[in-house]
Structures are given as structure tokens and as C-alpha cells.
Amino acid sequence: MATQAQVRRIAMALPGTEEIPGRFGFAVRDRDKLKGYAWVWLERVHPKQARVPQPKVLAIRVASLDDKEFLLGLDPGRFFTEPHYNGYPAVLVRLPAVTVGELRPLLLEAWRCQAPKALRATVEGVAPGGRAAPPRGPGAGGRVAAERRARRPRAMAADPLPFYCS
């Protein structure tokens, strides 16, 4: 079971991450603009009234609508969406239904979707000056990433960074 404290710890460990003031959300700065990659879901409890923060659900950015559909098909008990997010590449994650080990790669991929290229390079193996960054440990990405690669269509299975945004 993941908590908001664990989400904050993982997100703030990613380079360039800023917590969005006034709400539970995380973004990375691209030039002068903050680009959100994870935020608390604002649930519409009553029609025609303001949305209410639902602290047990996190909205996480994904690379594409195909990746969104893939995650939604994995386990509806963990991943879901609502009409507000139709046509938008983000998935809603029930925090009590996921482990920290499952959440970490989701947040990393969401961060990659929004981070500027130079910042992504510091995490992906090549520093901005073209220098090689330290290699990632064996099993990088973990079990969840391996399961995603195994379930993806064969043409995408060889992609070393599933859900990668260019």
C-alpha cells in the first residue's frame, strides 16, 4: 500500500521536481513553465459543485493514449479513469492498491514524459555534455517494468524504456 508520503519521497528524488504549491502535485520545470506529472485526483462528488481532492487516488501522466489503455487493461482495481480524462494521457492510480515498488517506475516514466531533454539525459545514461553517466544497476526498472514489456505487443517489447516520451 503506497501513501502520499511515499509518493512525495519518490517524486522529490527525481531531478528538477518541484511540488506544486497549494495542492498535492509534482511538476518539472521546462524553461519557465511547470509541467505536472503527478497530482491528487480531484473527484466530482456532486454534480455542479467543486471537485474535492481524493488523497487515496493519484493522477499520473503517461506517454500516450495507447499506454493509458495498456495500464487500464492491466488491473482495473489499481488503474482507472473518468470522463474528465478522456483524450488526455493520464491514468488514475488507487494508492492503497499499489506497492511502492510498482509506483516508483510509474512516477519515473511520468517524470520522463514532462522533463526537458537535458534533464532526462542525466537519468537515462548520457549527461548533457555527452559524458556517459554511471550505469544503472542490474534489474533496473524492476519486476513491474519487466511485466509491462512482456505484455506489450511484440514490436514494442524490445523498447528498453517502456512508456518513454520523446
ZANU-200854 format. One record per atom (N, C-alpha, C): atom name; residue in one letter; x, y, z. Coordinates in nm, 3 decimals. Layout:
{CA A {X Y Z}},
...
//
This chain:
{N M {0.084 -0.118 0.000}},
{CA M {0.000 0.000 0.000}},
{C M {0.088 0.124 0.000}},
{N A {0.075 0.205 -0.102}},
{CA A {0.153 0.328 -0.114}},
{C A {0.078 0.442 -0.044}},
{N T {0.153 0.537 0.007}},
{CA T {0.096 0.652 0.076}},
{C T {0.141 0.781 0.006}},
{N Q {0.077 0.892 0.041}},
{CA Q {0.118 1.019 -0.015}},
{C Q {0.260 1.054 0.028}},
{N A {0.299 1.018 0.148}},
{CA A {0.436 1.045 0.194}},
{C A {0.537 0.972 0.106}},
{N Q {0.506 0.850 0.067}},
{CA Q {0.596 0.773 -0.020}},
{C Q {0.598 0.832 -0.161}},
{N V {0.482 0.876 -0.209}},
{CA V {0.475 0.942 -0.339}},
{C V {0.565 1.066 -0.337}},
{N R {0.553 1.147 -0.233}},
{CA R {0.634 1.268 -0.220}},
{C R {0.783 1.234 -0.219}},
{N R {0.822 1.131 -0.144}},
{CA R {0.963 1.092 -0.133}},
{C R {1.018 1.050 -0.270}},
{N I {0.943 0.969 -0.343}},
{CA I {0.987 0.922 -0.475}},
{C I {0.995 1.040 -0.572}},
{N A {0.889 1.121 -0.578}},
{CA A {0.884 1.232 -0.674}},
{C A {0.992 1.335 -0.647}},
{N M {1.012 1.371 -0.522}},
{CA M {1.110 1.475 -0.491}},
{C M {1.253 1.427 -0.511}},
{N A {1.274 1.295 -0.523}},
{CA A {1.407 1.242 -0.551}},
{C A {1.443 1.253 -0.699}},
{N L {1.346 1.280 -0.785}},
{CA L {1.371 1.292 -0.928}},
{C L {1.425 1.432 -0.958}},
{N P {1.528 1.443 -1.042}},
{CA P {1.591 1.572 -1.069}},
{C P {1.493 1.677 -1.119}},
{N G {1.504 1.797 -1.065}},
{CA G {1.424 1.909 -1.112}},
{C G {1.280 1.911 -1.068}},
{N T {1.239 1.817 -0.985}},
{CA T {1.099 1.811 -0.942}},
{C T {1.068 1.922 -0.843}},
{N E {0.951 1.982 -0.861}},
{CA E {0.900 2.083 -0.769}},
{C E {0.761 2.040 -0.724}},
{N E {0.732 2.061 -0.598}},
{CA E {0.596 2.033 -0.551}},
{C E {0.509 2.153 -0.587}},
{N I {0.392 2.126 -0.642}},
{CA I {0.301 2.232 -0.684}},
{C I {0.243 2.297 -0.559}},
{N P {0.262 2.427 -0.544}},
{CA P {0.213 2.495 -0.424}},
{C P {0.061 2.489 -0.412}},
{N G {0.013 2.467 -0.290}},
{CA G {-0.129 2.470 -0.263}},
{C G {-0.206 2.342 -0.290}},
{N R {-0.138 2.239 -0.342}},
{CA R {-0.206 2.112 -0.365}},
{C R {-0.102 2.002 -0.371}},
{N F {-0.146 1.879 -0.363}},
{CA F {-0.054 1.766 -0.367}},
{C F {-0.030 1.730 -0.512}},
{N G {0.078 1.783 -0.568}},
{CA G {0.111 1.756 -0.707}},
{C G {0.258 1.782 -0.731}},
{N F {0.313 1.723 -0.837}},
{CA F {0.455 1.734 -0.867}},
{C F {0.474 1.767 -1.014}},
{N A {0.571 1.853 -1.039}},
{CA A {0.596 1.900 -1.175}},
{C A {0.746 1.918 -1.194}},
{N V {0.784 1.932 -1.319}},
{CA V {0.922 1.960 -1.355}},
{C V {0.919 2.085 -1.443}},
{N R {1.017 2.171 -1.425}},
{CA R {1.020 2.297 -1.499}},
{C R {1.087 2.277 -1.635}},
{N D {1.016 2.321 -1.739}},
{CA D {1.071 2.322 -1.874}},
{C D {1.069 2.467 -1.918}},
{N R {1.186 2.527 -1.923}},
{CA R {1.203 2.671 -1.942}},
{C R {1.132 2.743 -1.827}},
{N D {1.029 2.819 -1.856}},
{CA D {0.960 2.893 -1.749}},
{C D {0.829 2.829 -1.706}},
{N K {0.799 2.712 -1.761}},
{CA K {0.668 2.652 -1.735}},
{C K {0.681 2.525 -1.652}},
{N L {0.596 2.513 -1.550}},
{CA L {0.589 2.389 -1.473}},
{C L {0.501 2.291 -1.547}},
{N K {0.551 2.169 -1.567}},
{CA K {0.475 2.065 -1.637}},
{C K {0.447 1.953 -1.539}},
{N G {0.321 1.941 -1.498}},
{CA G {0.281 1.842 -1.399}},
{C G {0.290 1.700 -1.449}},
{N Y {0.337 1.611 -1.361}},
{CA Y {0.342 1.469 -1.399}},
{C Y {0.270 1.380 -1.299}},
{N A {0.236 1.430 -1.183}},
{CA A {0.157 1.353 -1.086}},
{C A {0.085 1.452 -0.995}},
{N W {-0.042 1.424 -0.966}},
{CA W {-0.120 1.514 -0.881}},
{C W {-0.235 1.437 -0.819}},
{N V {-0.287 1.492 -0.710}},
{CA V {-0.401 1.429 -0.644}},
{C V {-0.524 1.443 -0.734}},
{N W {-0.603 1.338 -0.736}},
{CA W {-0.725 1.339 -0.818}},
{C W {-0.829 1.427 -0.751}},
{N L {-0.889 1.515 -0.830}},
{CA L {-0.999 1.598 -0.780}},
{C L {-1.129 1.533 -0.827}},
{N E {-1.197 1.471 -0.734}},
{CA E {-1.317 1.394 -0.765}},
{C E {-1.441 1.483 -0.766}},
{N R {-1.529 1.457 -0.863}},
{CA R {-1.657 1.529 -0.867}},
{C R {-1.755 1.447 -0.785}},
{N V {-1.779 1.489 -0.660}},
{CA V {-1.867 1.417 -0.569}},
{C V {-2.013 1.450 -0.600}},
{N H {-2.041 1.578 -0.622}},
{CA H {-2.177 1.622 -0.652}},
{C H {-2.175 1.702 -0.782}},
{N P {-2.267 1.673 -0.873}},
{CA P {-2.271 1.749 -0.998}},
{C P {-2.287 1.899 -0.972}},
{N K {-2.222 1.978 -1.056}},
{CA K {-2.230 2.124 -1.050}},
{C K {-2.172 2.182 -0.922}},
{N Q {-2.090 2.106 -0.851}},
{CA Q {-2.018 2.158 -0.736}},
{C Q {-1.870 2.138 -0.759}},
{N A {-1.791 2.207 -0.681}},
{CA A {-1.645 2.199 -0.697}},
{C A {-1.596 2.056 -0.674}},
{N R {-1.488 2.022 -0.743}},
{CA R {-1.425 1.891 -0.724}},
{C R {-1.355 1.889 -0.588}},
{N V {-1.345 1.769 -0.531}},
{CA V {-1.288 1.750 -0.398}},
{C V {-1.163 1.663 -0.410}},
{N P {-1.052 1.704 -0.347}},
{CA P {-0.931 1.621 -0.352}},
{C P {-0.957 1.483 -0.291}},
{N Q {-0.916 1.379 -0.361}},
{CA Q {-0.929 1.240 -0.314}},
{C Q {-0.786 1.191 -0.287}},
{N P {-0.739 1.198 -0.161}},
{CA P {-0.599 1.168 -0.131}},
{C P {-0.556 1.024 -0.155}},
{N K {-0.649 0.933 -0.173}},
{CA K {-0.612 0.794 -0.196}},
{C K {-0.598 0.760 -0.345}},
{N V {-0.613 0.863 -0.431}},
{CA V {-0.601 0.842 -0.576}},
{C V {-0.505 0.946 -0.632}},
{N L {-0.411 0.898 -0.713}},
{CA L {-0.312 0.984 -0.776}},
{C L {-0.329 0.980 -0.927}},
{N A {-0.333 1.095 -0.991}},
{CA A {-0.333 1.102 -1.136}},
{C A {-0.188 1.106 -1.182}},
{N I {-0.154 1.018 -1.276}},
{CA I {-0.016 1.009 -1.324}},
{C I {-0.014 1.020 -1.475}},
{N R {0.072 1.106 -1.526}},
{CA R {0.088 1.128 -1.669}},
{C R {0.150 1.005 -1.734}},
{N V {0.104 0.970 -1.853}},
{CA V {0.163 0.862 -1.932}},
{C V {0.202 0.920 -2.069}},
{N A {0.280 0.845 -2.144}},
{CA A {0.334 0.894 -2.270}},
{C A {0.229 0.911 -2.379}},
{N S {0.131 0.823 -2.383}},
{CA S {0.034 0.827 -2.492}},
{C S {-0.097 0.765 -2.448}},
{N L {-0.198 0.783 -2.531}},
{CA L {-0.327 0.721 -2.502}},
{C L {-0.318 0.569 -2.512}},
{N D {-0.228 0.517 -2.597}},
{CA D {-0.208 0.372 -2.605}},
{C D {-0.153 0.318 -2.474}},
{N D {-0.058 0.391 -2.415}},
{CA D {-0.003 0.349 -2.285}},
{C D {-0.109 0.356 -2.176}},
{N K {-0.195 0.455 -2.187}},
{CA K {-0.305 0.468 -2.090}},
{C K {-0.395 0.346 -2.100}},
{N E {-0.435 0.309 -2.222}},
{CA E {-0.521 0.193 -2.241}},
{C E {-0.454 0.065 -2.192}},
{N F {-0.324 0.054 -2.215}},
{CA F {-0.249 -0.062 -2.168}},
{C F {-0.258 -0.075 -2.016}},
{N L {-0.232 0.034 -1.945}},
{CA L {-0.238 0.031 -1.798}},
{C L {-0.380 0.003 -1.748}},
{N L {-0.478 0.064 -1.813}},
{CA L {-0.617 0.041 -1.771}},
{C L {-0.655 -0.106 -1.788}},
{N G {-0.597 -0.171 -1.888}},
{CA G {-0.627 -0.312 -1.911}},
{C G {-0.555 -0.407 -1.816}},
{N L {-0.451 -0.359 -1.750}},
{CA L {-0.375 -0.445 -1.658}},
{C L {-0.457 -0.488 -1.538}},
{N D {-0.512 -0.392 -1.467}},
{CA D {-0.585 -0.422 -1.344}},
{C D {-0.676 -0.306 -1.307}},
{N P {-0.806 -0.319 -1.334}},
{CA P {-0.899 -0.211 -1.301}},
{C P {-0.907 -0.180 -1.151}},
{N G {-0.859 -0.271 -1.068}},
{CA G {-0.857 -0.244 -0.924}},
{C G {-0.749 -0.146 -0.885}},
{N R {-0.649 -0.130 -0.972}},
{CA R {-0.539 -0.037 -0.944}},
{C R {-0.544 0.087 -1.032}},
{N F {-0.580 0.069 -1.159}},
{CA F {-0.578 0.179 -1.255}},
{C F {-0.719 0.202 -1.310}},
{N F {-0.758 0.330 -1.320}},
{CA F {-0.888 0.362 -1.377}},
{C F {-0.883 0.502 -1.435}},
{N T {-0.993 0.542 -1.494}},
{CA T {-1.002 0.677 -1.550}},
{C T {-1.144 0.728 -1.526}},
{N E {-1.170 0.849 -1.567}},
{CA E {-1.303 0.908 -1.560}},
{C E {-1.322 0.995 -1.683}},
{N P {-1.444 1.034 -1.714}},
{CA P {-1.469 1.113 -1.836}},
{C P {-1.383 1.241 -1.846}},
{N H {-1.350 1.302 -1.733}},
{CA H {-1.268 1.424 -1.734}},
{C H {-1.133 1.400 -1.803}},
{N Y {-1.081 1.278 -1.795}},
{CA Y {-0.951 1.246 -1.852}},
{C Y {-0.960 1.179 -1.990}},
{N N {-1.079 1.173 -2.049}},
{CA N {-1.092 1.117 -2.184}},
{C N {-1.010 1.201 -2.282}},
{N G {-0.929 1.134 -2.362}},
{CA G {-0.847 1.204 -2.459}},
{C G {-0.721 1.266 -2.402}},
{N Y {-0.695 1.246 -2.273}},
{CA Y {-0.576 1.303 -2.209}},
{C Y {-0.488 1.189 -2.158}},
{N P {-0.358 1.194 -2.182}},
{CA P {-0.270 1.084 -2.143}},
{C P {-0.234 1.085 -1.994}},
{N A {-0.330 1.047 -1.913}},
{CA A {-0.308 1.032 -1.769}},
{C A {-0.398 0.919 -1.720}},
{N V {-0.350 0.850 -1.618}},
{CA V {-0.426 0.740 -1.561}},
{C V {-0.440 0.766 -1.411}},
{N L {-0.550 0.723 -1.354}},
{CA L {-0.573 0.738 -1.211}},
{C L {-0.531 0.609 -1.142}},
{N V {-0.454 0.624 -1.034}},
{CA V {-0.398 0.510 -0.962}},
{C V {-0.450 0.509 -0.819}},
{N R {-0.507 0.397 -0.778}},
{CA R {-0.553 0.382 -0.639}},
{C R {-0.432 0.349 -0.553}},
{N L {-0.389 0.443 -0.469}},
{CA L {-0.268 0.424 -0.389}},
{C L {-0.274 0.303 -0.296}},
{N P {-0.387 0.274 -0.231}},
{CA P {-0.390 0.156 -0.143}},
{C P {-0.372 0.024 -0.219}},
{N A {-0.392 0.026 -0.351}},
{CA A {-0.386 -0.098 -0.430}},
{C A {-0.250 -0.122 -0.494}},
{N V {-0.157 -0.026 -0.482}},
{CA V {-0.025 -0.044 -0.542}},
{C V {0.082 -0.041 -0.434}},
{N T {0.193 -0.108 -0.463}},
{CA T {0.307 -0.106 -0.372}},
{C T {0.402 0.007 -0.414}},
{N V {0.494 0.039 -0.326}},
{CA V {0.594 0.140 -0.358}},
{C V {0.678 0.095 -0.477}},
{N G {0.707 -0.034 -0.483}},
{CA G {0.784 -0.089 -0.595}},
{C G {0.713 -0.074 -0.729}},
{N E {0.580 -0.078 -0.729}},
{CA E {0.503 -0.060 -0.851}},
{C E {0.488 0.089 -0.884}},
{N L {0.484 0.171 -0.782}},
{CA L {0.463 0.314 -0.800}},
{C L {0.588 0.384 -0.854}},
{N R {0.705 0.343 -0.807}},
{CA R {0.830 0.408 -0.846}},
{C R {0.848 0.416 -0.998}},
{N P {0.837 0.303 -1.073}},
{CA P {0.855 0.316 -1.219}},
{C P {0.745 0.398 -1.287}},
{N L {0.624 0.396 -1.231}},
{CA L {0.518 0.478 -1.289}},
{C L {0.552 0.627 -1.277}},
{N L {0.601 0.667 -1.160}},
{CA L {0.638 0.807 -1.141}},
{C L {0.759 0.845 -1.225}},
{N L {0.855 0.754 -1.237}},
{CA L {0.972 0.782 -1.319}},
{C L {0.932 0.802 -1.466}},
{N E {0.845 0.717 -1.517}},
{CA E {0.800 0.731 -1.655}},
{C E {0.719 0.859 -1.673}},
{N A {0.638 0.894 -1.574}},
{CA A {0.561 1.019 -1.582}},
{C A {0.655 1.138 -1.584}},
{N W {0.758 1.134 -1.500}},
{CA W {0.859 1.240 -1.497}},
{C W {0.927 1.252 -1.633}},
{N R {0.962 1.137 -1.693}},
{CA R {1.027 1.138 -1.825}},
{C R {0.939 1.204 -1.931}},
{N C {0.808 1.187 -1.919}},
{CA C {0.717 1.247 -2.016}},
{C C {0.722 1.399 -2.014}},
{N Q {0.750 1.457 -1.900}},
{CA Q {0.742 1.602 -1.886}},
{C Q {0.878 1.671 -1.873}},
{N A {0.981 1.597 -1.837}},
{CA A {1.113 1.658 -1.815}},
{C A {1.175 1.702 -1.947}},
{N P {1.248 1.813 -1.946}},
{CA P {1.318 1.853 -2.067}},
{C P {1.429 1.753 -2.101}},
{N K {1.466 1.749 -2.227}},
{CA K {1.561 1.650 -2.278}},
{C K {1.692 1.650 -2.199}},
{N A {1.747 1.766 -2.169}},
{CA A {1.875 1.774 -2.098}},
{C A {1.864 1.713 -1.958}},
{N L {1.753 1.734 -1.894}},
{CA L {1.733 1.678 -1.760}},
{C L {1.712 1.527 -1.766}},
{N R {1.638 1.481 -1.866}},
{CA R {1.618 1.336 -1.883}},
{C R {1.751 1.266 -1.907}},
{N A {1.841 1.331 -1.979}},
{CA A {1.970 1.270 -2.012}},
{C A {2.050 1.237 -1.886}},
{N T {2.033 1.312 -1.779}},
{CA T {2.108 1.286 -1.657}},
{C T {2.063 1.156 -1.591}},
{N V {1.941 1.115 -1.618}},
{CA V {1.888 0.992 -1.560}},
{C V {1.904 0.874 -1.655}},
{N E {1.903 0.900 -1.784}},
{CA E {1.898 0.793 -1.882}},
{C E {2.032 0.744 -1.932}},
{N G {2.142 0.791 -1.876}},
{CA G {2.270 0.733 -1.912}},
{C G {2.366 0.822 -1.986}},
{N V {2.322 0.938 -2.034}},
{CA V {2.413 1.030 -2.101}},
{C V {2.393 1.167 -2.041}},
{N A {2.499 1.221 -1.984}},
{CA A {2.492 1.354 -1.926}},
{C A {2.483 1.457 -2.039}},
{N P {2.433 1.577 -2.012}},
{CA P {2.414 1.676 -2.118}},
{C P {2.539 1.704 -2.201}},
{N G {2.658 1.695 -2.144}},
{CA G {2.780 1.721 -2.219}},
{C G {2.826 1.603 -2.303}},
{N G {2.747 1.495 -2.311}},
{CA G {2.783 1.378 -2.389}},
{C G {2.861 1.274 -2.310}},
{N R {2.886 1.301 -2.183}},
{CA R {2.960 1.204 -2.099}},
{C R {2.867 1.091 -2.061}},
{N A {2.923 0.974 -2.044}},
{CA A {2.844 0.860 -2.001}},
{C A {2.814 0.874 -1.852}},
{N A {2.690 0.854 -1.817}},
{CA A {2.651 0.857 -1.676}},
{C A {2.678 0.719 -1.617}},
{N P {2.683 0.709 -1.485}},
{CA P {2.705 0.578 -1.424}},
{C P {2.596 0.480 -1.466}},
{N P {2.631 0.354 -1.490}},
{CA P {2.529 0.256 -1.533}},
{C P {2.427 0.233 -1.424}},
{N R {2.306 0.202 -1.467}},
{CA R {2.201 0.167 -1.372}},
{C R {2.222 0.025 -1.329}},
{N G {2.179 -0.006 -1.209}},
{CA G {2.201 -0.140 -1.152}},
{C G {2.129 -0.249 -1.227}},
{N P {2.168 -0.375 -1.201}},
{CA P {2.100 -0.487 -1.267}},
{C P {1.953 -0.490 -1.227}},
{N G {1.872 -0.523 -1.323}},
{CA G {1.729 -0.529 -1.295}},
{C G {1.665 -0.392 -1.290}},
{N A {1.730 -0.291 -1.348}},
{CA A {1.675 -0.156 -1.346}},
{C A {1.534 -0.157 -1.403}},
{N G {1.446 -0.088 -1.337}},
{CA G {1.307 -0.084 -1.381}},
{C G {1.221 -0.180 -1.302}},
{N G {1.280 -0.285 -1.251}},
{CA G {1.211 -0.377 -1.161}},
{C G {1.115 -0.472 -1.231}},
{N R {1.046 -0.547 -1.147}},
{CA R {0.955 -0.652 -1.193}},
{C R {0.839 -0.594 -1.272}},
{N V {0.784 -0.480 -1.228}},
{CA V {0.668 -0.422 -1.295}},
{C V {0.703 -0.382 -1.438}},
{N A {0.820 -0.320 -1.456}},
{CA A {0.862 -0.281 -1.591}},
{C A {0.881 -0.405 -1.679}},
{N A {0.938 -0.511 -1.623}},
{CA A {0.958 -0.634 -1.700}},
{C A {0.823 -0.694 -1.740}},
{N E {0.726 -0.691 -1.648}},
{CA E {0.593 -0.742 -1.681}},
{C E {0.529 -0.659 -1.791}},
{N R {0.546 -0.527 -1.786}},
{CA R {0.490 -0.441 -1.890}},
{C R {0.549 -0.475 -2.025}},
{N R {0.682 -0.490 -2.028}},
{CA R {0.747 -0.522 -2.155}},
{C R {0.697 -0.655 -2.209}},
{N A {0.680 -0.753 -2.120}},
{CA A {0.636 -0.886 -2.163}},
{C A {0.493 -0.883 -2.219}},
{N R {0.408 -0.794 -2.167}},
{CA R {0.268 -0.789 -2.209}},
{C R {0.245 -0.699 -2.329}},
{N R {0.343 -0.616 -2.363}},
{CA R {0.326 -0.524 -2.476}},
{C R {0.333 -0.600 -2.607}},
{N P {0.276 -0.545 -2.713}},
{CA P {0.288 -0.609 -2.844}},
{C P {0.435 -0.629 -2.880}},
{N R {0.461 -0.733 -2.960}},
{CA R {0.599 -0.772 -2.990}},
{C R {0.682 -0.656 -3.045}},
{N A {0.626 -0.570 -3.126}},
{CA A {0.703 -0.459 -3.183}},
{C A {0.753 -0.364 -3.076}},
{N M {0.683 -0.356 -2.964}},
{CA M {0.724 -0.266 -2.857}},
{C M {0.803 -0.337 -2.748}},
{N A {0.805 -0.468 -2.748}},
{CA A {0.866 -0.543 -2.639}},
{C A {1.015 -0.515 -2.623}},
{N A {1.084 -0.480 -2.731}},
{CA A {1.227 -0.456 -2.722}},
{C A {1.260 -0.317 -2.670}},
{N D {1.161 -0.231 -2.656}},
{CA D {1.185 -0.095 -2.608}},
{C D {1.241 -0.100 -2.466}},
{N P {1.364 -0.050 -2.446}},
{CA P {1.423 -0.057 -2.314}},
{C P {1.357 0.036 -2.213}},
{N L {1.287 0.139 -2.260}},
{CA L {1.220 0.234 -2.171}},
{C L {1.072 0.237 -2.206}},
{N P {0.993 0.145 -2.150}},
{CA P {0.851 0.147 -2.183}},
{C P {0.787 0.279 -2.140}},
{N F {0.691 0.325 -2.215}},
{CA F {0.618 0.449 -2.187}},
{C F {0.708 0.570 -2.195}},
{N Y {0.815 0.564 -2.271}},
{CA Y {0.910 0.674 -2.283}},
{C Y {0.852 0.784 -2.371}},
{N C {0.865 0.905 -2.328}},
{CA C {0.821 1.021 -2.407}},
{C C {0.941 1.082 -2.476}},
{N S {0.928 1.117 -2.599}},
{CA S {1.039 1.182 -2.669}},
{C S {1.019 1.331 -2.676}},
//
